[in-house]
Amino acid sequence: MNMAGMGLCVERKARPCGPAASSIAASMLTPKSIARLRRSGLIWIATVALLCPLASAAVAADSTCDALTAQYEARHATLEAPQVSAALFSAAENGCDTLTARLLDAGASTAARDRTGGTALTHAARAGHDKVVELLLGHGADIDERTVEGATPLYAAAEKDRLKAARALVAHGANVSLPGRAGVPPLSAAAYNGDLAMVNLLLDHGADPATPDASGKVAVLYAAARGFVPVVTRLLATGVGVNAVYANKLTLLMWAAGYANDVPVDDGVKLVSLLLDKGATIDAKDDRGRTPLMIAAELGHDEVVDLLLQRGAARDAHDGAGKTAADLAPSEELKAKLAAR
């Protein structure tokens, strides 16, 4: 009996059957521990613990495809075009390549759209099913079709970190420059996610890092605001200017200093340090007259404030309203630090 195939983690104590469990198990399988497991006859338990998450996911996918296939077989003689299209959407969304091929051979249209304007190709790309993407393209699917919101299949793949699907699309000539929702290019979506592999793929196929979205932001700003040092480094290597000025006279250093709340502090500090090392102007001012130090101070980013002060940021600079970084700081401790000489 294949216990891994049944989705069971065979252990003496109940533990989660997922990525965390497999990571722990993998870290425990040193040469010495493997030898001990062999001697104790428990090596199969560790093996199942490693395979369980992958096997469970595969079984779940197969089960879904089996159910969809059974539904189609039971009703296909009476299905009308909209229902056949719905079946194709479901098959594509769930990575059911055999059912997808069967539906296409039976005349299902790759041009059919759901209520959002998405086609089966959109569904497959968003879910990351590269085999289904290949099938649909082989049957004439429009590679650059767009949803009501404007998203292409490539944008859908980039937004969801679906690298394999994106690779299949660009290999078939998908336009890497067509924007998606809110005019956001695929490269910006990948930068926002911190997906360096996706960023590299898009850049290698001609994506322009200088292309803004509808709000005027470019890919590197999204990466900077989220503290993704590798992505920012890669985009700077394309020639993006470290002191380029964007909407509201904001610079890259200002975006980095005002990083998002969910960014690990160390990442924010590393990015600010990187930009300073590359020549970012430390006391540049935005359209409110605020410097990177003021922006970091107002948000309570103490470690970035420390770094900027160490690098010589002017603590006595005033913004357009006459306020200093100390005036903007939310805590008395930070105010005192900024007021000190």
N, C-alpha and C positions, 0 to 999 in steps of 0.2 A: 504493500500500500504506500502510495506517495503522499506522506504527511505534509510535505511542503506544498504540494499541489492542492491540498485541502485548505491551505491558508492557516495552518496551525503552527504556533511556535511551541515546540515540544520542550518544555522546561519544567523543573520541579515547582517553580513559583510562577504565578501569573505575571507576565510582563508585557508591555506593549509590543505589538508586532508591527514595527515601522522603521523608518530610517535611523532613529536614535538607537533602537535596539540592535540593529545591524552594525552601526558604528561602534558601539560598545563591544559587541562580540568580535568584530574585526580587530579592535585594539588589543583584545585579550589573546588572540591567536598568535603568540610568539612561538618560535621553534620549541622552547622548553615546555610551554603549555600544551602544544599539540602532542608532544611525546607523552606527557602525563595523561592527556585525554585518551590517547590510543591505549595506554596501559590499563586505564580504568574502563575502557569500552564505551566511553561517552563522546567519542569524536563525532558521531553522527548527530548528536544534539547540537553541538556548536555549528556544524555544517548547515543544519536546518535553520538555526537562528540567523545565519547569514543570508540564506536563500529566501527566507520567509517573506520579507517585504516585496521582493521582486516577483516571487511566485504568486503572492496574493494579488498584486496588481495585474499580473498577466491573466490570472484566473478570472478576476472581476471583469476585465475587458472582454475575454472570451465569452463569459456568461452573458454579458450585455449583447454582444454580437449574435450569440445563439438565440437569444430572446427576440431580437429584432428580425432575424432571419425567419424564425418560426412565425412571427406575426405576419411577415410578408407572404410566406408560403400559404398561410391560412386564408389570406384575403386578396392575393394578387389578381385573381380572376375578376374581381369586382371593383378594384381600385380605379379611381378616376385620376386625371392628371395632377390635380393639387395634392392628392394623397400620395401619389408616387413621388412627387417632389419632396413632400415631408419625409418620406421614407429615406430618400437620398440624403437629405439634410442630417437625419439621425445617424445614418450609416457613416457619413463623412465626419460628423462630430465625435463619434465613438471609435473611429479608426477601424471600421469594419471593411477592410479592403476587398474581401471576397464578395460581400453583399453589395458593396459599391459597384464592383465590376459587373455583377449580375444585373443590377438595376440599370446601369448604363447600356449594357447589351440588350436590355429589354426596351430601351428607348427613352429612359429618363433624361430630362434635359439639364445640361450643365448651366443653362442660362436662367433656369427658374430661380426666383428670389423669394426670400421670406419677408416678413413684415418690416424688417429693418433694412431691406434692400440687399441683404447678403445672399450669396449663392453657396452651393455646396463647397466650393473652393474656399470661401471665407471661413466656413465652419471647420474645414480640415486644417487650414493654416492656423487659425486661432487655437485649435486644440493640439497642434503640433504633430499631425499625422502625415509624415512626408510621403509614405507609400500611397496614401489616398490622394495627396496633392499631385503626385506623378500620374496616377490613374486619370484624374479629372483633366489635367492638362493634355494628356494623350487623347482625350475625347473632345478636345476643342474648347475647354473652359477658357474664358477671357481672363488672362493673367493679371490684368490691371483694372478689373471691374471694381466699382466703388459702392459702398453702402450709402444709405440716406445721409449719414453723417460724413461721408467722404472717405471712409477707411478702405484701403486696398487690402488684398490678402497679405501682402508683404507687411503692411503696417500692422495688421492684426497679429501676425507672427512676431514682429518686433516688440509690440506692446506686451505680449504674453511670454517673452523669453523663449520662443520656440525656434531654436537655432536650426534644427534639422529641416523643418518646414521652410524656413527662410532660405537656407542653402538651396533647396530644391527650386524655389521660386526664382532666385537670382540666376541659377544655372540655366533656367529657361527664358531669361531675359526680362524679368520683372523690373519695372521702373523704380529705382531706389529713391527717386526724388519726389514722387507724388506724395503729398501730405495726407494725413488721416484726419482724425477728429480735431476740431479747433485749429486746423491748419498745421498740426504738428507733424513734421517729417519723421519717417521711421528712425532716422539716426538720433533724433532728439528723444524719441520714446525709449530707444536702447540706452542712451546716456542717462536718462532718468532712472532706469532700472539698474544702472551700474553694470550692465552686461557687456564686458569688454570683448568677448568673442563675437557678439552681434555687431558691436561698433566696428570691429576690425573687418568683419564680412562686408558691411555696408560701405565702409571707406574703400575697401579693395575693389568694390564694384562701382565706384564713382560717386558715392554720396558726398555732397558738398557741406562741410561743417559750418559754413557761413550762412546757410539757408535759415532764415528765421521762421518762427511760427506766426500765427495771427496776432500774438501779443508782442512780437518783436524779439522774443528770446531765441537764442541759438542753443545747439546741443551742449556746448561746454558749460553754459550757465546752469542747466539742469543738473549736470554732473557735479558742479561746484557746490550748488545749494544742498546736495545730498552727500557731500563729502567723499565722493568716489575718486580717490587719488589716481588709480591706474587709468581710469577713463579720461580724466582731465589731462594727465600726462600724454596720453595717446593723441588727444585732440590738439594739444599745443604743438605736438611734433608735426602736425600737418601745416603749421604756419599760422595758426590762430594767434593773434596778438595778445600778449599777457596784459597789455595796458589798453586794449580796445575799450571803447566807451559804448554802452548800450542804452536802452530806454531809461529815462530819468537820470541820465548821466552816471549810471551805475557801472562799476568796473568788475572784473572777475574777482579781484581781491575782496570787494565789498560783498559779493554774493557768497564767497567762501567764509568771510567773517560772520555773516549772518545766517550760517547754515541752519537747516531744518531741525526741529526739536528731536526727531528720532535718530539723528546722526550720532554715532559714538564720539565722545569728546576727542579721543586720540586721533580719529580720522579728520576731524575738523582742524585740529592743530597741525597735523601733518600737511594738510592741503595748504593752509595759510603759509606755513614754512616753505613749502615748495614754490609757491607763487612769489614770495619775497626773494627766494634764491634765484628765481628767474627774472628778477628785475621789476616786479610789480611796484608801482608808486604807492608808498605807504600812507601818504597824507592827501591823496586825491579826494575831491569832494563831489558828492552827488548834487542833484538839483535842489536839495534842501540845505546844502552846505555841510553835509555830514561826511565824516571820514570813516574808514574801516574801523578805527578804534571806537568811534561813537556808536557805530552799528553793533559791534560786539558788546560794548558796555550796556547799551539799552536792552539787549536780549539776555544779559547776565552770563555771557560766555567768558567766564573768568580766565580760563586757561589761554584763550585766544588774546584776551586783553594783556595777560602777562607776556605773551610772546611778542605782541606788537610794541609794548613798552620796551622790552629788551632790545628790539630792533630799532628803537629810536622814534617811535610814533609821537607826534606832538600832543601831549595831554592838555595843553592850554588852548587848542584850536576851538573856535566858536562856530556853531552852525548859523543858518540864516535867522534863527530866532534868538541868537545870542547865548545859546546853551553850550556847555562843554560836555565832554564824555562823563565827567563826574556828576554833572547835573542829571544826566540821562540814566545813570546806573540805578538798578532797582534795590540794591542792598547797601546798608551803611558800610559794610566791610569793603565792598567794591568802590564805593564813593571815596572812602578814606585812602584806598590804594591809589586811585586816580588823582586825588588831590595832593598826595605826598610829593615832595621834591627830592 
